[in-house]
Structure formats: C-alpha cells, structure tokens
Amino acid sequence: VAGYGLLLLFVPLQFYLGKRFATLRSNVAAITDSRVNLVSQAVSGVRVMKMNGWECEFNQRIAKIRGHEMSKVLKASRYKALNESVYFFSNVAVS
C-alpha cells in the first residue's frame, strides 16, 4: 500500500520534470540555431568583417549567445539528472 502511495507521488513529479526538460531542450535548440546562423554569417562575410575590424564585435556576440546557450543546457541537464534520480530512487523505494 505504501508503495502505491509513493508511486502516486513520484509519477507526477517525473512527468513535470520531463516536461520541463523537453521545454528547455527546445529552447536550447532555438538558441543554438541563432548561434550557428551568426557563425555562418561571420564565415561567409569574413573578408568584410576583417576589412572593417569587426572581429571583436562578432566574437563578443557569439560568446554571449554561447554563454546563454550553455546556461540553458546546464539547467536542462540538472532537470534530466533529477528526473533520472527520482526514477531510480522510486524503483528502490517502491520495492
């Protein structure tokens, strides 16, 4: 009986954590697309960029987007790790 009670607690928690993880991963994909687009623009316009001395500006913009991307990846990884730990703990606690 106690095992079923724990399942009723853990299943919604895992559902919530999984949904948050999926949302964050889709946000990360959008941020990654914007960063890749900016890098692609930098590569295609490297001559213009070099002639005008815009290397630092592009580097700063790319680094800023990459930092934002990595913070979201880290947050999503934490949700995934928490979800997996709840999954493994619930197997032990219920049995």
BELWO-V195220 format. One line per field, one symbol per residue. burial: + if it has 9 or more other ideal C-beta (glycine too) atoms within 8 Angstrom, else -. A space follows every 10 residues. Layout:
burial: ???
This chain:
burial: --+--++--+ --++--++-+ +--++-++-- ++-++--++- -+------+- -------+-- ++--++-++- -++-++--++ -++--++-++ --++-
